[in-house]
Each structure stands twice: as structure tokens, then as C-alpha cells.
Amino acid sequence: MNPLFVLRPMRQTDADDLYQMALAVGYGMTSLLADRAWLYREIKRSEQSFHKIVQIPNCEKYLFALEDYAQKKIMGVCGIEARVGGHIPVYSYKLTQQTVLSKPIDVQQCRSILHLANDYQAQTELCSLYLSTQYRIAGLGSFLSKARLLYIAAHQQRFQPTVFATMRGQIDRAGQSPFWQGLLRHFIPIPFTKASELTVTTDKQFIADLMPQHPIYVDLLPKYCQRVIGKPHRATIPAMHILLKEGLQYQNYIDIFDGGPILASPLPQIHTVRNSQYCQITKLTKTIHGTPYMVCTTEPFRATCAPINHLDLQTIELMYTTAEQLQVQPGSTLLVAPL
């Protein structure tokens, strides 16, 4: 993995690069909308959130830019919504199983049922993950997804007790969602792409007005719709595997529009949060051979991945290049976690 990169808070000067990434994402990622005005507002909200003193999380959003340190170019983006919902509902479908039995005709059936839910209301959401295709080299995608968890570990008062992430569901190249086509379009007669956009640009009242409130029997849906329930988009599978290794779990909740799986975990049980520790830099050196670790400063937040020498449980040696990327020196304290 190329060591010359750093994850830092997104800035207004990154807006053009972020817009190009939003265009490259394609359909279905509502937390990275290809709308310049919306992206500018989101970056501004993020900048305000980083500078805000927070004791109880509210509507803060934290956007991080992965910067090619040598070329000063943005390689990727990831984000955290501190507390989703509030006065705007956070809808999902919960998939349950119901067993029914008729003794007179000796028939037993197991039925899958979708229930409209808002069980992730007022929780913390991991969002906006994208890495430019030319930078998809071994380990960098994992770092991009996991390094934001170091920020959570260092500032736990800014976040809710449960962390979740909605995986993009199966969508074709024309922007059509089989799940939407098989179910939701019958109740919300607008294109899937338009509905996805409205979820981030409006108060979602149209969902409350038009969505069916009664349980949906999966067997009544078209087969092409049934097959994609809880299945991630092919481009999202690597990101999903990273979060599963972090301890997030699929608990039979899916996105209401594209049917993608929702993963969740109590914050203290996330591996990076649980296994991170503070270490002081005692010495800088030219080279270090060994396993790379995620290392970050906490205020201001800057993170990278590099080998370190553990001198003991609380002190480390760091390479000069890593110290330059993080803007630290001997005596500085870093938060360290396994990659």
C-alpha cells in the first residue's frame, strides 16, 4: 500500500474533486449526490461539525477526504452522520419469518414478511464511502472505511450508542432497482432515481404519505424482486466485508428503496474502537519494517497507515515520512489501531 496518503476533514477546496467522485459513483448512493449545491452545503455542514463542541450528538455530519499526499489530490471520501433522523423518520424494512400450520390438510409453511420500521432512528450512520478506481490497491479501501472509526474512537461523546451502515442494493447500469420495480413503484409512481434524490433533499413526507403501512408478504412479490432482498450491489461487496470484519452484523433490516442490507453494531463492540490505544512518539527513524497500523492525531484529525515500532505498550517509534504526513513530532500522542 502506497504510504503517501492522509485522511483529513473535507474542505471547501475539495468540492470539485468531490463532485467528480459523486458523478463516478453512479446510481443508488444517496449520501453522495451528484449535485454541486448540495455537496457544498454538506461540506459546510461538515466543517461546522468538526469545529463544534459536542457533548450530546445532534445533526452533525463529518466528511473525510483521502488525499494523495504527494500530488495533493483527493483519492476518496468517507463520512459519518452523528445522529440520523431527529424530526425526519429513518425508514427501513425488517424481514421476519412466520411459520403457519394447518393440521386438517397437513400443511406447514414458513413465510417471509417485510415490516416497515424506523428502528435506526437517532443512531449514528457510516456513509459516503467511495475510492477512485485508480487508487483501488491492496489495503487502501479497508483503510478508508476503517480510519473514520478511529475518529469515533477518539470522540465517542459525538456519536450514538449504535452505529449502522446501509449497503447499496442491486441496481442495474440504467439506474433501475429490481426491488423498487417489484414493490415500491406501485405505491410511489416516480422513477427510482428521483425517489432516491428526494430522500436527501426533502423531509421524506412523500414516504409517509404513499408507502404501504401494512406488512408485505414476500411470496407475493415478483421473483426478480425477491432475489435481491438483502443483497448488496456488486461494487459494494468489498465495503460490506470490511464492516462485517469490524463486527457490524446484518440483522434482517433492508433499505426501503433498493433492498440493500443494513449492518449495525453497538459502538463499543466495533473492533477498531475496542482495539485502539493511545501511544506517545519517542523517536523518529528513517525506515521501519513490519505490519502497517492505522495511526491518527485526534485534534485536528489526520490519519494514515504505516509501520510502527512498539517500544512498550504506550510508546512507539515512527518514520519521518509518517510524522510529516500527520504533522507530529517526538512527544506527540497518536491513536493507534491494527489495520
C-alpha positions as CSV (number, residue, x, y, z in Angstrom):
1,M,0.0,0.0,0.0
2,N,1.4,3.4,-1.0
3,P,2.3,5.2,2.3
4,L,1.9,8.7,0.9
5,F,-1.7,9.4,1.8
6,V,-3.6,11.1,4.6
7,L,-7.2,11.1,5.7
8,R,-8.4,14.5,6.9
9,P,-11.5,16.6,7.2
10,M,-13.1,17.6,3.9
11,R,-12.6,21.3,2.9
12,Q,-14.5,23.6,0.6
13,T,-11.5,23.5,-1.8
14,D,-12.2,19.8,-2.2
15,A,-15.7,20.4,-3.7
16,D,-14.8,20.0,-7.3
17,D,-13.0,16.7,-6.7
18,L,-15.9,15.5,-4.5
19,Y,-18.4,16.3,-7.4
20,Q,-16.3,14.3,-9.8
21,M,-16.5,11.3,-7.4
22,A,-20.2,11.7,-7.0
23,L,-20.6,11.5,-10.7
24,A,-18.4,8.4,-10.8
25,V,-20.4,6.6,-8.1
26,G,-23.4,6.1,-10.4
27,Y,-26.9,5.4,-9.1
28,G,-28.1,4.5,-5.6
29,M,-25.7,6.2,-3.2
30,T,-27.9,8.9,-1.7
31,S,-25.3,10.1,0.7
32,L,-23.1,11.2,-2.2
33,L,-25.4,13.1,-4.5
34,A,-24.1,14.5,-7.8
35,D,-25.4,18.0,-7.1
36,R,-22.9,20.8,-6.7
37,A,-25.0,23.0,-4.5
38,W,-26.0,20.1,-2.2
39,L,-22.3,19.0,-1.9
40,Y,-21.2,22.5,-1.0
41,R,-23.8,22.6,1.8
42,E,-22.7,19.2,3.0
43,I,-19.1,20.2,3.2
44,K,-20.0,23.4,5.0
45,R,-22.1,21.4,7.5
46,S,-19.1,19.0,8.0
47,E,-16.7,21.9,8.6
48,Q,-19.1,23.4,11.2
49,S,-19.4,19.9,12.8
50,F,-15.7,19.4,13.2
51,H,-15.3,22.8,14.9
52,K,-18.4,22.4,17.2
53,I,-18.1,21.5,20.8
54,V,-20.4,18.4,21.2
55,Q,-21.5,16.7,24.4
56,I,-24.7,15.2,23.0
57,P,-24.8,14.3,19.3
58,N,-27.4,16.0,17.2
59,C,-27.3,16.6,13.4
60,E,-23.6,16.8,12.9
61,K,-22.0,15.3,9.8
62,Y,-18.3,14.5,9.4
63,L,-16.9,14.2,5.9
64,F,-13.3,13.0,5.4
65,A,-11.1,13.4,2.3
66,L,-8.4,10.8,1.5
67,E,-5.6,12.9,0.0
68,D,-2.7,11.7,-2.2
69,Y,-0.1,13.5,-0.1
70,A,2.5,13.8,-2.9
71,Q,0.1,15.1,-5.6
72,K,-2.3,17.0,-3.2
73,K,-5.2,15.2,-5.0
74,I,-8.3,13.7,-3.4
75,M,-8.4,9.9,-3.8
76,G,-11.5,9.0,-1.9
77,V,-14.2,10.1,0.6
78,C,-16.0,8.7,3.6
79,G,-18.4,10.1,6.1
80,I,-20.3,9.8,9.4
81,E,-23.8,11.1,10.3
82,A,-23.6,11.6,14.0
83,R,-27.4,11.2,14.6
84,V,-29.7,10.5,11.7
85,G,-33.4,11.2,11.9
86,G,-34.5,13.6,14.6
87,H,-37.7,15.1,13.3
88,I,-37.2,13.2,9.9
89,P,-38.0,9.5,10.1
90,V,-35.4,6.9,9.1
91,Y,-37.3,4.2,7.3
92,S,-36.3,0.6,6.7
93,Y,-37.9,-2.8,6.1
94,K,-37.5,-5.5,8.7
95,L,-37.6,-9.0,7.3
96,T,-39.2,-11.6,9.6
97,Q,-40.3,-15.2,9.3
98,Q,-43.7,-16.6,10.2
99,T,-44.5,-20.3,10.5
100,V,-48.1,-21.3,9.9
101,L,-49.6,-24.8,10.2
102,S,-52.9,-26.3,9.1
103,K,-53.4,-29.7,10.7
104,P,-56.6,-30.6,8.7
105,I,-54.7,-30.6,5.4
106,D,-51.2,-31.3,7.0
107,V,-49.5,-28.2,5.6
108,Q,-46.8,-26.2,7.3
109,Q,-45.4,-23.1,5.7
110,C,-42.7,-20.6,6.5
111,R,-43.5,-17.1,5.2
112,S,-41.2,-14.1,4.8
113,I,-42.7,-10.8,5.7
114,L,-41.5,-7.2,5.3
115,H,-42.5,-4.8,8.0
116,L,-42.0,-1.0,7.7
117,A,-39.7,0.1,10.6
118,N,-37.7,3.1,11.9
119,D,-35.6,1.2,14.4
120,Y,-32.4,3.1,13.4
121,Q,-33.9,6.4,14.3
122,A,-31.4,8.7,16.1
123,Q,-28.4,6.4,15.6
124,T,-25.0,7.0,14.0
125,E,-24.6,6.2,10.4
126,L,-21.5,5.4,8.4
127,C,-21.9,6.8,4.9
128,S,-20.5,8.3,1.7
129,L,-17.7,5.8,1.1
130,Y,-16.0,6.0,-2.3
131,L,-12.5,5.3,-3.5
132,S,-11.4,6.4,-7.0
133,T,-10.8,3.4,-9.3
134,Q,-7.2,4.2,-10.0
135,Y,-6.4,4.0,-6.3
136,R,-8.1,0.7,-5.6
137,I,-4.9,-1.0,-4.5
138,A,-4.4,-3.6,-1.7
139,G,-5.5,-2.3,1.7
140,L,-6.4,1.2,0.8
141,G,-10.2,0.6,0.6
142,S,-10.0,-1.1,4.0
143,F,-8.1,1.9,5.5
144,L,-10.6,4.4,4.0
145,S,-13.5,2.6,5.6
146,K,-11.9,1.9,8.9
147,A,-9.9,5.1,9.6
148,R,-13.1,7.0,10.2
149,L,-13.8,4.6,13.1
150,L,-10.6,6.0,14.7
151,Y,-12.3,9.4,14.8
152,I,-15.3,7.7,16.5
153,A,-13.0,6.0,19.0
154,A,-11.3,9.3,19.8
155,H,-14.6,11.3,20.1
156,Q,-17.2,8.9,21.4
157,Q,-19.2,11.7,23.0
158,R,-20.0,12.9,19.5
159,F,-21.8,9.7,18.5
160,Q,-24.7,7.5,19.4
161,P,-24.6,4.0,21.1
162,T,-25.4,2.2,17.9
163,V,-23.6,2.5,14.6
164,F,-25.2,1.3,11.3
165,A,-24.4,1.4,7.6
166,T,-26.8,0.9,4.7
167,M,-25.3,-1.1,1.8
168,R,-26.3,-0.1,-1.7
169,G,-28.6,-2.6,-3.1
170,Q,-28.7,-4.2,-6.5
171,I,-29.2,-1.6,-9.3
172,D,-28.5,-2.0,-13.0
173,R,-26.5,0.3,-15.2
174,A,-29.6,2.1,-16.3
175,G,-30.3,3.1,-12.7
176,Q,-33.2,0.6,-12.2
177,S,-33.7,-1.2,-8.9
178,P,-35.4,-4.6,-9.1
179,F,-36.7,-4.1,-5.6
180,W,-38.2,-0.8,-6.5
181,Q,-39.7,-2.1,-9.7
182,G,-41.2,-5.1,-8.0
183,L,-42.7,-3.3,-5.0
184,L,-42.4,0.5,-4.4
185,R,-43.2,1.8,-7.9
186,H,-46.7,0.5,-7.4
187,F,-47.1,2.9,-4.4
188,I,-44.8,5.8,-5.3
189,P,-45.2,6.3,-9.1
190,I,-42.0,8.2,-9.8
191,P,-38.6,6.9,-11.1
192,F,-36.3,5.2,-8.6
193,T,-33.5,7.8,-9.2
194,K,-35.9,10.6,-8.4
195,A,-37.2,9.0,-5.3
196,S,-33.6,8.4,-4.1
197,E,-32.8,12.1,-4.6
198,L,-35.9,13.2,-2.7
199,T,-34.8,11.2,0.4
200,V,-31.8,13.6,0.9
201,T,-33.3,16.8,-0.5
202,T,-36.8,16.7,1.3
203,D,-38.3,15.8,4.6
204,K,-39.4,12.4,3.2
205,Q,-43.0,13.2,3.8
206,F,-43.8,11.5,0.5
207,I,-42.8,8.2,2.0
208,A,-45.1,8.6,5.0
209,D,-47.9,9.7,2.6
210,L,-47.6,6.9,0.0
211,M,-45.7,3.9,1.5
212,P,-47.9,0.9,2.4
213,Q,-48.2,0.7,6.2
214,H,-49.2,-3.0,6.3
215,P,-46.8,-6.0,6.2
216,I,-45.7,-7.1,2.8
217,Y,-45.7,-10.9,2.1
218,V,-42.5,-11.6,0.1
219,D,-44.1,-14.6,-1.8
220,L,-46.5,-12.1,-3.5
221,L,-43.6,-10.1,-5.0
222,P,-42.1,-10.9,-8.4
223,K,-39.3,-13.5,-8.3
224,Y,-36.8,-10.9,-9.6
225,C,-37.7,-8.7,-6.7
226,Q,-37.5,-11.5,-4.1
227,R,-33.9,-12.5,-5.3
228,V,-32.4,-9.1,-4.4
229,I,-33.7,-8.7,-0.9
230,G,-30.8,-8.2,1.4
231,K,-28.3,-8.5,-1.4
232,P,-25.6,-5.7,-1.9
233,H,-24.6,-4.1,-5.2
234,R,-21.6,-5.8,-6.7
235,A,-19.4,-2.7,-6.2
236,T,-20.4,-2.6,-2.5
237,I,-19.5,-6.2,-1.6
238,P,-15.8,-5.3,-0.6
239,A,-17.1,-2.5,1.7
240,M,-19.6,-4.8,3.2
241,H,-17.0,-7.4,4.0
242,I,-14.8,-4.8,5.7
243,L,-17.7,-3.8,8.0
244,L,-18.6,-7.4,8.8
245,K,-15.0,-7.9,9.9
246,E,-15.3,-4.8,12.1
247,G,-18.2,-6.6,13.9
248,L,-21.2,-5.0,12.3
249,Q,-23.9,-7.5,11.5
250,Y,-26.9,-8.0,9.2
251,Q,-30.0,-8.2,11.4
252,N,-32.6,-8.6,8.7
253,Y,-33.1,-4.9,8.0
254,I,-33.0,-3.7,4.4
255,D,-33.2,-0.4,2.6
256,I,-36.8,0.5,1.7
257,F,-35.9,1.5,-1.9
258,D,-33.3,-0.9,-3.3
259,G,-33.5,-3.7,-0.7
260,G,-29.8,-3.5,0.2
261,P,-28.7,-4.9,3.6
262,I,-28.3,-2.7,6.7
263,L,-25.4,-3.6,9.0
264,A,-25.3,-2.5,12.7
265,S,-23.3,-2.8,15.9
266,P,-23.1,-1.3,19.4
267,L,-20.4,1.3,19.2
268,P,-18.1,-0.3,21.9
269,Q,-18.1,-3.6,20.1
270,I,-16.7,-2.3,16.9
271,H,-13.2,-3.8,16.5
272,T,-11.3,-0.6,15.7
273,V,-13.0,1.3,18.6
274,R,-12.3,-1.6,21.0
275,N,-8.7,-2.2,19.9
276,S,-7.4,1.3,19.6
277,Q,-4.9,2.8,22.1
278,Y,-3.0,6.0,22.7
279,C,0.7,5.9,22.2
280,Q,3.4,8.6,22.6
281,I,6.1,9.1,19.9
282,T,9.5,8.8,21.5
283,K,11.7,8.7,18.4
284,L,11.6,9.2,14.6
285,T,13.5,7.0,12.3
286,K,14.1,6.7,8.5
287,T,12.7,3.2,7.9
288,I,10.6,0.7,9.9
289,H,9.8,-2.8,8.6
290,G,6.8,-4.6,9.9
291,T,3.0,-4.7,9.9
292,P,1.2,-1.4,9.0
293,Y,-1.0,0.2,11.6
294,M,-3.6,2.9,11.4
295,V,-2.3,5.9,13.2
296,C,-4.0,9.3,13.7
297,T,-3.9,12.6,15.5
298,T,-7.1,13.4,17.3
299,E,-7.3,17.2,17.2
300,P,-7.1,18.2,14.4
301,F,-7.8,14.7,12.9
302,R,-5.3,13.3,10.5
303,A,-4.8,9.6,9.8
304,T,-2.6,7.4,7.7
305,C,-1.3,3.8,7.6
306,A,2.3,3.0,8.3
307,P,4.5,0.5,10.2
308,I,5.5,1.5,13.7
309,N,7.9,0.1,16.3
310,H,6.2,-0.6,19.7
311,L,8.8,0.2,22.3
312,D,6.3,-0.8,25.0
313,L,2.5,-0.6,25.4
314,Q,2.4,3.2,25.4
315,T,5.4,4.4,23.4
316,I,6.3,4.0,19.7
317,E,8.9,4.8,17.0
318,L,7.6,6.5,13.9
319,M,9.1,7.1,10.4
320,Y,10.0,10.7,9.4
321,T,7.6,10.5,6.4
322,T,4.7,9.4,8.6
323,A,5.4,12.2,11.1
324,E,5.4,14.7,8.2
325,Q,2.1,13.4,6.9
326,L,0.5,13.6,10.4
327,Q,2.3,16.9,11.2
328,V,3.6,15.5,14.5
329,Q,7.0,15.2,16.3
330,P,8.5,13.3,19.2
331,G,6.4,13.8,22.3
332,S,3.1,13.9,20.3
333,T,0.4,11.4,21.2
334,L,-1.3,9.3,18.5
335,L,-4.2,6.9,18.5
336,V,-3.1,3.6,17.1
337,A,-5.2,0.6,15.8
338,P,-4.5,-2.6,13.8
339,L,-5.4,-2.3,10.1
